[in-house]
Amino acid sequence: MKRHITILIVLLDICLHASAQGLGIQLGYTHASERYKAGASGKYQAFSPLNGFSLGAAYEYDFYKGLGLSAGLNYVFGAQAEKETTNSGYLKTTKTSRVRHAMEIPVMLQWRIRIAKQSYILTYGGPTLQIGLYYKGKRSYDSPMIQQEDDIFDFYTDNGSFYHLPASATLPPAYINDKLNRVNLMMGFGLGLQFRQFQLKGGYDWGLLNNYADNHTPDGSTWLKDRQDQWYIRFAYFFELKKTNK
């Protein structure tokens, strides 16, 4: 009974000393990387990163002496495009591009450290749930000798990705079941600065899940793995910071 009373007193103290809560908007730059490997002993290969932006809502609530919750709901856009020139007589250039749209829900434990009047250093960490909405790729060819239609690929619904299994591979593309999951879970850490209702944050998220929907080739001989990470810089403005205890 005595222990329960102590816990109740601590919880009440936390609630009474909540120092700030607020709702705001945030906008930022996002740099997403993707790595792939085949076989348990294989080495990860990095694909061209997706560069883009994020836009969404932010919510913060301090529980006790600067320790609290930082959460959000963000729309994230990323794109990549590159051109490869070859010396082949019938194929001069190959252009590839990828576009992805996603929603993210970060839920972070945050520590707000006061350094001056209305100025703080922020440090935070926790999980981010990412839900893919759209992820497609395109490959086009420039050839003086042959006419070939562009390859268009949906990474969530199609097998035999043109960039997960290059044309030089020994297996035909249809042999690989490399559809990606729409749901990705990441664990991240970041730092930031706050002055009044303005925040500037930067952080990195590590992908925890294998993003392949089926992580083996059809005969079970090759084990496939796909990881997606990202780093970002975000600016946030809070409409109102309610304070219960200064």
C-alpha positions in Angstrom: 0.0 0.0 0.0 2.8 2.4 0.9 4.5 1.7 -2.4 1.3 2.4 -4.4 0.9 5.7 -2.6 4.5 6.6 -3.5 3.9 5.8 -7.2 0.7 7.9 -7.1 2.5 10.9 -5.6 5.2 10.7 -8.3 2.6 10.5 -11.1 0.7 13.5 -9.7 3.9 15.4 -9.3 4.8 14.7 -13.0 1.4 16.0 -14.1 1.5 19.1 -12.0 5.0 20.0 -13.2 4.3 19.6 -16.9 6.1 22.6 -18.3 5.0 22.9 -21.9 2.7 21.5 -24.5 2.0 22.7 -28.0 0.8 22.0 -31.5 2.8 23.2 -34.5 3.8 22.7 -38.2 7.1 21.4 -39.5 8.9 21.5 -42.9 12.2 19.8 -43.7 14.7 18.2 -46.0 14.9 14.4 -46.1 17.7 12.2 -47.5 16.7 8.5 -47.6 19.1 5.7 -48.3 18.4 2.1 -49.3 20.7 -0.9 -49.0 20.2 -4.4 -50.5 22.1 -7.7 -50.2 21.5 -11.3 -51.3 22.6 -14.3 -49.2 23.6 -14.4 -45.5 27.2 -13.7 -46.4 26.6 -11.1 -49.0 27.6 -7.5 -48.7 25.2 -4.6 -48.7 25.0 -2.5 -51.9 23.8 1.1 -51.6 21.3 2.5 -54.2 21.1 6.1 -55.2 19.5 8.0 -52.3 16.0 9.6 -52.5 16.2 13.3 -51.8 13.0 15.3 -50.9 11.1 17.0 -48.2 8.7 16.4 -45.4 5.7 18.4 -44.3 3.4 17.8 -41.4 2.2 18.5 -37.8 4.2 18.4 -34.6 3.1 18.0 -31.0 5.1 18.3 -27.8 4.3 17.7 -24.2 6.8 18.1 -21.3 6.1 15.7 -18.4 8.7 16.7 -15.9 11.6 19.3 -15.9 12.0 19.3 -19.7 11.5 15.5 -20.1 8.6 14.8 -22.4 7.1 13.6 -25.6 7.7 14.8 -29.2 5.4 13.3 -31.8 4.3 14.2 -35.3 2.5 13.2 -38.5 4.4 13.9 -41.7 4.0 13.5 -45.4 7.4 12.6 -47.0 8.3 12.9 -50.7 11.5 11.5 -52.2 12.9 11.3 -55.7 16.0 10.2 -57.6 17.2 10.4 -61.2 20.4 9.5 -62.9 21.8 8.8 -66.4 24.4 6.2 -67.3 26.4 6.4 -70.5 27.7 3.2 -72.2 30.1 2.5 -75.0 27.8 0.0 -76.6 27.1 0.6 -80.3 23.4 0.1 -79.9 22.8 1.7 -76.5 24.1 5.1 -75.7 22.4 6.1 -72.4 20.1 4.7 -69.8 18.0 6.9 -67.6 16.6 5.7 -64.3 14.4 7.4 -61.8 12.4 6.6 -58.6 9.6 8.5 -56.8 8.2 7.7 -53.4 5.4 9.2 -51.3 4.9 8.1 -47.7 3.5 9.1 -44.3 5.5 9.0 -41.1 4.6 8.9 -37.4 7.5 9.7 -35.1 7.0 9.2 -31.4 10.1 10.4 -29.5 11.2 10.8 -25.9 12.6 14.3 -25.7 14.7 16.2 -23.2 14.6 20.0 -23.3 17.6 21.7 -21.6 17.3 25.4 -20.9 20.4 27.4 -21.8 19.0 30.9 -21.7 15.7 32.7 -21.4 13.3 31.0 -23.8 16.2 29.1 -25.4 16.8 25.4 -25.2 18.9 22.5 -26.5 16.8 19.5 -27.5 17.9 15.9 -27.6 15.5 13.1 -28.5 15.2 9.5 -29.6 12.6 6.9 -30.4 10.7 5.0 -33.1 9.2 6.2 -36.4 6.6 4.3 -38.2 6.7 4.8 -42.0 3.8 3.8 -44.3 4.4 3.8 -48.0 1.7 5.3 -50.2 3.4 5.2 -53.7 6.8 4.0 -54.8 7.5 3.6 -58.5 10.6 3.5 -60.8 11.2 4.2 -64.5 14.0 3.2 -66.8 14.3 4.7 -70.3 16.7 4.0 -73.1 18.4 6.1 -75.7 19.5 4.0 -78.6 20.2 4.9 -82.3 19.6 1.4 -83.5 16.6 0.0 -81.5 13.3 1.3 -80.2 12.4 0.1 -76.7 9.5 1.1 -74.5 10.3 2.6 -71.0 10.2 0.1 -68.1 7.8 1.3 -65.3 7.9 -0.5 -62.0 5.8 -0.5 -58.9 8.0 -1.6 -55.9 5.0 -2.5 -53.8 3.1 -4.7 -56.3 5.5 -5.9 -59.0 8.3 -8.6 -58.9 11.6 -8.4 -60.7 12.7 -4.9 -59.8 15.0 -3.4 -62.5 17.2 -1.9 -59.8 17.1 -4.7 -57.3 18.2 -7.2 -59.9 20.4 -5.5 -62.6 20.3 -6.7 -66.2 23.8 -8.3 -65.8 22.5 -10.7 -63.1 22.4 -14.4 -64.0 18.8 -14.9 -62.9 15.9 -13.5 -65.0 14.1 -10.6 -63.2 10.9 -12.5 -62.8 12.7 -15.1 -60.7 13.1 -12.7 -57.8 10.1 -12.0 -55.6 11.3 -8.6 -54.5 8.1 -6.7 -53.7 8.6 -4.3 -50.8 6.4 -3.9 -47.7 4.7 -0.6 -47.3 5.4 -0.5 -43.6 8.8 0.3 -42.3 9.9 0.8 -38.6 12.9 2.9 -37.8 14.7 3.9 -34.6 16.2 7.3 -34.5 18.1 9.9 -32.5 18.5 13.7 -33.0 19.5 17.1 -31.6 17.9 20.5 -31.9 17.7 24.1 -30.8 14.6 26.0 -29.7 14.0 29.7 -29.3 10.6 30.7 -28.1 8.2 29.0 -30.5 10.8 28.1 -33.2 12.7 24.9 -33.5 15.4 23.5 -35.7 16.1 19.8 -35.5 18.3 17.3 -37.2 18.4 13.5 -36.8 19.0 10.0 -38.2 16.7 7.0 -38.4 17.9 3.4 -38.7 15.7 0.9 -40.5 14.9 -2.0 -38.2 12.9 -4.2 -40.6 13.7 -6.2 -43.7 11.5 -4.5 -46.3 11.0 -7.4 -48.6 7.6 -8.9 -48.5 9.1 -12.4 -49.2 12.8 -12.5 -48.3 13.7 -15.6 -50.3 13.9 -16.6 -54.0 11.2 -19.0 -55.1 13.4 -22.1 -54.5 14.5 -20.8 -51.1 18.2 -20.8 -52.1 18.9 -17.0 -51.8 18.1 -14.9 -48.7 17.3 -11.3 -49.6 17.5 -8.2 -47.4 16.5 -4.6 -47.9 17.1 -1.8 -45.3 15.9 1.8 -45.5 17.5 4.6 -43.4 17.2 8.4 -43.5 18.6 11.6 -42.1 16.7 14.9 -42.0 16.7 18.5 -41.0 13.4 20.1 -40.0 12.2 23.5 -39.0 9.1 23.7 -36.8 6.8 26.5 -35.6 4.5 26.0 -32.6 1.3 28.0 -32.6 1.0 28.0 -28.8 3.1 26.7 -25.9 1.0 26.4 -22.9 2.9 26.5 -19.6 1.6 25.2 -16.3 4.7 25.7 -14.2 7.6 28.1 -15.0 
